[in-house]
Amino acid sequence: MGNRAVITTPSRQFGVYLHWNGGRDSVEPLLRYCELQGYRPPSQDSYGWARMCQVLGNYFGGSMSLGIDVYTTDEAMDPGDNGIYVIEGWRIVERLRTEYDSEWNPVGIRPVDPSEEQCVYDFEDMLRSFDESMPEELRLDEFLDSVEVPVAGVKLGDEVWMFDSVCGKWEAFPVVGFGQPHGNRIAVEVDAPSGRKKVVYPDLPYVAHYDHDGDFSWNCNNYVHGDMARIKPRK
């Protein structure tokens, strides 16, 4: 009895066993939650396995329902129910389960058809359930209400969520200007008419975080990098 699944990576080194919440409608929010937390993925290094298990252990509670083991073969690792999730980064790249003959004898492994995926739990509800299970100081809280917008669409006064990789947490700061840091410009690659990439240095939004005598434009860590940003909902 259960709603089982195993999560592994393309290298098939380890497998995490879920006795409950093994449906795709739980696993995808789990992966997204780990990504939003800024955790390194299991396909990158062992920290990813540890942090994913931390989230699951907090969610399940108790001393059972969760396991991790050396991966052997797909046939041996399939726990039944929801089968196997192969993840790369924090994305599902392959779904597998045991194939049976007409007499229910296992005859190999087959891909999971999308129509077979469980679809009961709401994605956002599961994100919040994982978050509520975390220690208070590690919760994402209102960050989960954030809105993703193109960096080019960020406005003066928007409160942008910035990730502090040292502290491992998100904080929101108001946008107070646009420009480039002095002496340490931020390059952005764009498509050129020739079809190639070219490097430009556009004015980027910067936030009121690291201060220097009232000047926030000096520090490159105050600037919003990348194509997309997360902001607090505009009023």
Protein Blocks (a to p, Z undefined) as FASTA:
>chain_A
ZZddddddfkomaccddfbhkbfklmmmmmmmmmmnopacfklmmmlmmmmmmmmmmmng
pjehiacdddfbfklmmggjnlpaddehjbdfbdcdddddfkopafbdcdddfklpccfb
cfklmmmmmmmmpcfklpgklmmmpccddfklpcehiacddddfknopacddddfbdcdd
ehiacddddddfkopacddddddddddfbdeehiaklpmklpcgdjbdcddddZZ
